[in-house]
Amino acid sequence: MEQSRAHFLSSLAVIYLVLAVSPAASDMADSFDKMWGDIQVFYDSTGHQIMSMTLDRWTTSAFRSKSLYLFGRFDIEIKLVPKDSAGTVTTLYMVTEGPWQYHDEIDLEFLGNTTGEPYTLHTNIYAKGKGGREKQHRLWFDPTQDFNTYSIIWNSPHEVVCQHLNADDWATQGGRIKTDWSQAPFTAFFRNYSATACVPYKTAWICGQGSSDSSWFSQELDEDGQQKMQDVDNQYKIYDYCTDSRRFPNGYPQQCGSE
């Protein structure tokens, strides 16, 4: 049951990396609450409301969605930390409420690097409290030069969380490159959040009146999109738990055969 659940989440978590503005985007301050750290809200020259999230030697930062969602598609534009960002991790993830040992989660973690080296996109999926489904891709574009839209489609009751933290014990080249705090503070920027989603009605498992349509449910990559995803895997994937024979000497997890 758990493995089939994990496979369903993996199949549904279609991640889009595109240079575009999300439709029907809402103001960041209307959609998110500060959790901790240095969170600022301001407007750029085009009138976009931007939320910044800063990391320094003493404080991480995080914010989360005001709404709890049952399912839907979620888009947000992110501009990552430029130059020497080694040891830093900027995250976007969906997480369910309830006991942590039973939670579901989908992670997009952007691992910083030394100047001139590409960012790594580290993904993971938790099902009923168990993760260990990591994959990594080198980004083939510079995510620090402009805002890029990142999207997730998911189907479990959850909230959206963004976090900025130090992880120099593992993030950059397996922890060999440590954070250079002389470059701090490290700041990432977020804007144009859009949720085409089901917002629950009170405590019931039904959509409330403020919910968006369910057009996301039938979204699939066309043949051209599938080929592009395959090309990205072939050219930029640097780690896949489903091919890690040292980690799984007695055989790969069952869901790997059906992904």
Stockholm file with secondary structure:
# STOCKHOLM 1.0

chainA/1-259         MEQSRAHFLSSLAVIYLVLAVSPAASDMADSFDKMWGDIQVFYDSTGHQIMSMTLDRWTTSAFRSKSLYLFGRFDIEIKLVPKDSAGTVTTLYMVTEGPWQYHDEIDLEFLGNTTGEPYTLHTNIYAKGKGGREKQHRLWFDPTQDFNTYSIIWNSPHEVVCQHLNADDWATQGGRIKTDWSQAPFTAFFRNYSATACVPYKTAWICGQGSSDSSWFSQELDEDGQQKMQDVDNQYKIYDYCTDSRRFPNGYPQQCGSE
#=GR chainA/1-259 SS CHHHHHHHHHHHCCCEEESSCCTTCBCHHHHEEEEESEEEEEECTTSCEEEEEEECSSCCEEEEESSCBSEEEEEEEEECCCSCCTTEEEEEEEECCSCGGGCCEEEEEEECCSTTSCCEEEEEEEBTTBCCCCEEEECSSCTTSSCEEEEEEECSSBEEEEEEEECTTTTTGGGTSCCCGGGCCEEEEEEEEEEEEECBSTTSSSBCTTCCCSGGGGCCCCHHHHHHHHHHHHHHEEEEGGGCTTTCTTCCCGGGGGC
#=GC SS_cons         CHHHHHHHHHHHCCCEEESSCCTTCBCHHHHEEEEESEEEEEECTTSCEEEEEEECSSCCEEEEESSCBSEEEEEEEEECCCSCCTTEEEEEEEECCSCGGGCCEEEEEEECCSTTSCCEEEEEEEBTTBCCCCEEEECSSCTTSSCEEEEEEECSSBEEEEEEEECTTTTTGGGTSCCCGGGCCEEEEEEEEEEEEECBSTTSSSBCTTCCCSGGGGCCCCHHHHHHHHHHHHHHEEEEGGGCTTTCTTCCCGGGGGC
//
